[in-house]
């Protein structure tokens, strides 16, 4: 990463279908099911609902309503994201989850990266019938964790290089996200990591934990720690052998989508 002092003017996520690629739609989604069950789909840091749309579409086809909101600070600008706290992400996700709970008999939660952390945090405190978490970064290296609090007040943004952590070249090339990372947002994600690590034994819902074997952002060992630490009786670890961090749109996306649909339908 390189470190610009301010985000470039173009460092914003597109608001609708990307003009360069009509397959890319970053808008929030609400896909119908058959009325009894619903799933809240949460995207990753600097990402968009696009990351969860393939999973949501598969779950909708399986009869589960799929709702994918944009988390606070996303689908806006990096500067707006940098002002958001992890508590605001949690409050927003909690509000969506409770809204679904008021309308459906069964409510699930699914998330990638930051969305996975939010899913675990909420599953530890809210009525959730099952969960799917993908590429969830439970902790960063000690060196990285020590440097972020030191640098973030003075170096607001880190420019991403090489695109998103996705193995499939076409998917990586069209993947929409901010092209800079607000370091203040990384600091907030680290606060959320600490909260989630403490709460893992309180997660009792059935859970599918998926992780790309080539993930360079979150370690596969994090997935194994989640699998070993949650209080869920029903828990499954799925290693996606061909994928990176954003596995929902990578080579193993179809496998992940079908596995999630099969898993959640058991509880729907």
C-alpha positions in Angstrom: 0.0 0.0 0.0 1.0 3.6 -0.5 -0.2 6.5 1.7 -1.8 9.5 0.1 -2.6 12.4 2.5 -6.2 12.7 1.2 -8.4 10.4 -0.9 -8.5 11.2 -4.6 -11.7 12.6 -6.0 -12.5 9.4 -7.8 -12.1 7.2 -4.7 -15.8 6.5 -4.3 -17.9 3.5 -5.0 -20.4 3.6 -7.9 -24.0 4.0 -7.0 -25.8 1.8 -9.5 -24.8 -0.7 -12.2 -21.2 0.2 -13.2 -21.3 1.7 -16.7 -18.2 -0.2 -17.6 -19.7 -3.6 -16.6 -23.5 -4.0 -16.4 -22.9 -7.1 -14.3 -21.7 -4.9 -11.4 -24.5 -3.5 -9.3 -23.5 -2.0 -6.0 -27.0 -1.0 -4.9 -28.6 -2.5 -1.7 -30.8 -5.4 -2.5 -34.0 -7.0 -1.2 -34.6 -10.3 -3.0 -37.9 -12.2 -2.4 -38.3 -15.6 -0.7 -41.3 -17.6 0.2 -42.2 -15.6 3.3 -41.1 -17.8 6.2 -37.3 -17.1 6.4 -35.0 -14.2 5.7 -31.2 -13.6 5.7 -29.3 -10.4 6.3 -26.3 -10.2 4.0 -23.5 -8.0 5.1 -20.5 -6.9 2.9 -16.9 -6.1 3.8 -14.9 -3.0 4.7 -14.7 -0.5 1.7 -16.9 -2.9 -0.2 -20.5 -2.8 -1.4 -23.6 -5.0 -1.4 -22.4 -6.4 -4.7 -20.1 -8.7 -2.7 -23.0 -10.5 -1.2 -25.5 -10.3 -4.1 -24.5 -13.8 -5.6 -25.1 -15.4 -2.2 -28.3 -13.5 -1.8 -29.5 -14.5 -5.2 -28.8 -18.2 -4.5 -30.7 -18.0 -1.1 -33.6 -16.2 -2.8 -33.9 -19.0 -5.3 -33.9 -21.4 -2.4 -36.9 -19.6 -1.0 -35.2 -17.4 1.6 -35.7 -13.6 1.4 -32.2 -12.0 1.1 -31.6 -8.4 2.2 -28.3 -6.7 1.5 -27.9 -3.2 2.9 -25.0 -0.8 2.4 -23.2 -0.4 5.8 -22.7 3.1 7.1 -20.0 5.0 5.2 -20.2 2.7 2.2 -21.5 3.6 -1.2 -20.5 7.1 -0.3 -16.8 8.3 0.0 -13.7 7.2 1.9 -13.9 10.4 3.9 -17.4 9.6 5.1 -16.4 6.0 5.9 -13.5 7.3 8.0 -15.9 9.1 10.3 -17.9 5.9 11.1 -17.4 3.9 14.3 -17.7 0.2 14.7 -20.7 0.8 17.0 -22.5 2.5 14.1 -21.9 -0.5 11.9 -23.3 -2.7 14.7 -26.3 -0.5 15.3 -27.2 -0.5 11.6 -26.8 -4.2 11.2 -28.8 -4.8 14.4 -31.6 -2.6 13.2 -31.9 -4.5 9.9 -31.8 -7.9 11.7 -34.6 -6.8 14.1 -36.7 -5.6 11.3 -36.4 -9.0 9.6 -37.2 -10.7 12.9 -40.4 -8.8 13.1 -41.6 -10.2 9.8 -40.2 -13.7 9.5 -40.3 -16.9 11.6 -36.6 -17.7 10.8 -33.9 -15.1 10.5 -30.3 -15.8 9.4 -27.2 -13.7 9.0 -24.4 -14.0 6.4 -21.4 -11.8 6.0 -18.0 -11.5 4.4 -15.0 -10.0 6.2 -16.3 -7.0 8.2 -19.8 -8.5 7.6 -18.7 -11.8 9.1 -17.5 -10.0 12.2 -20.8 -8.1 12.5 -22.6 -11.4 12.0 -20.7 -13.1 14.8 -21.2 -10.1 17.1 -24.9 -10.1 16.5 -25.3 -13.9 16.7 -23.8 -13.6 20.2 -26.5 -11.2 21.4 -29.6 -11.5 19.1 -32.0 -14.3 18.2 -30.4 -15.7 15.1 -31.4 -19.1 13.7 -28.2 -19.8 11.7 -25.2 -17.9 10.4 -22.7 -18.0 7.5 -19.4 -16.1 7.8 -16.8 -15.8 5.1 -13.2 -14.7 5.3 -13.6 -13.3 8.8 -10.5 -11.5 10.1 -10.4 -12.4 13.8 -7.1 -10.6 14.4 -4.2 -9.0 12.5 -0.5 -9.6 13.0 1.0 -8.0 16.2 3.1 -5.7 14.1 0.2 -4.5 12.0 -2.0 -4.1 15.1 0.6 -2.0 16.8 1.3 0.3 13.8 -2.3 1.2 12.9 -3.0 3.2 16.1 0.3 5.0 15.7 -0.1 5.9 12.0 -3.9 6.5 11.6 -3.9 10.0 13.2 -1.2 11.1 10.8 -1.7 9.1 7.6 -5.5 9.0 7.0 -5.5 6.8 3.9 -3.6 3.8 2.5 -4.0 3.4 -1.3 -4.7 -0.2 -2.3 -2.4 -1.8 -4.9 -3.2 -4.8 -7.0 -6.9 -4.7 -6.6 -9.1 -6.6 -4.2 -8.0 -10.0 -2.7 -9.7 -12.1 -5.4 -8.0 -14.9 -7.3 -10.1 -14.8 -10.5 -8.7 -12.0 -12.7 -12.0 -11.0 -14.3 -13.8 -10.8 -10.9 -10.8 -8.9 -9.4 -10.8 -6.4 -12.3 -14.5 -5.5 -12.0 -14.8 -5.7 -8.2 -16.1 -2.3 -6.9 -14.7 -0.9 -3.7 -13.0 2.2 -2.5 -9.4 2.4 -3.9 -8.1 3.7 -0.6 -8.5 2.3 2.9 -9.2 4.8 5.7 -6.9 3.8 8.5 -9.4 5.1 11.0 -11.8 2.4 9.7 -9.1 -0.3 10.1 -8.8 0.9 13.7 -12.5 0.6 14.2 -12.5 -2.9 12.7 -9.8 -3.9 15.2 -12.1 -2.7 18.0 -14.8 -5.0 16.6 -12.3 -7.9 16.4 -11.6 -7.6 20.1 -15.3 -7.5 20.9 -16.0 -10.6 18.7 -13.1 -12.6 20.2 -14.7 -12.2 23.6 -18.1 -13.1 22.4 -17.4 -16.2 20.4 -18.5 -18.7 23.1 -21.8 -16.9 23.2 -22.5 -17.7 19.6 -24.9 -20.7 19.8 -26.6 -20.6 16.4 -25.7 -23.2 13.8 -22.9 -21.8 11.8 -21.1 -22.3 8.4 -17.6 -20.8 8.5 -16.1 -20.5 5.0 -12.6 -19.2 4.1 -10.6 -18.9 0.9 -7.4 -21.0 0.9 -5.6 -18.1 -0.8 -6.9 -15.4 1.4 -4.2 -12.7 2.0 -6.3 -10.5 4.2 -7.6 -12.9 6.9 -5.8 -16.0 7.9 -7.2 -19.5 7.5 -6.3 -20.0 11.2 -8.9 -17.4 12.1 -11.6 -19.6 10.6 -10.3 -22.5 12.6 -10.3 -20.5 15.8 -13.9 -19.4 15.1 -14.9 -23.0 14.5 -13.2 -24.2 17.7 -14.5 -21.3 19.9 -18.1 -20.8 19.1 -20.7 -22.4 21.4 -22.7 -23.7 18.4 -23.4 -27.5 18.5 -23.9 -27.4 14.7 -20.8 -25.9 13.1 -19.1 -26.5 9.8 -15.8 -25.3 8.3 -15.6 -25.0 4.6 -12.2 -24.3 3.0 -12.6 -22.8 -0.5 -9.5 -24.1 -2.2 -9.4 -21.8 -5.3 -10.4 -18.5 -3.7 -9.0 -15.4 -2.0 -10.6 -13.1 0.6 -13.8 -12.0 -1.2 -14.7 -15.6 -1.9 -18.4 -14.7 -2.6 -17.4 -13.4 -6.0 -14.2 -15.5 -6.6 -13.7 -18.9 -8.3 -15.6 -20.8 -5.5 -18.5 -18.4 -5.4 -21.0 -20.9 -6.9 -19.8 -23.6 -4.5 -20.1 -21.2 -1.5 -23.6 -20.0 -2.6 -24.9 -23.6 -3.0 -23.3 -24.7 0.3 -24.8 -21.7 2.1 -28.3 -22.3 0.6 -28.1 -26.0 1.6 -27.0 -25.2 5.1 -29.5 -22.4 5.8 -32.4 -24.3 4.2 -32.0 -27.0 6.9 -33.1 -24.4 9.5 -35.7 -22.6 7.3 
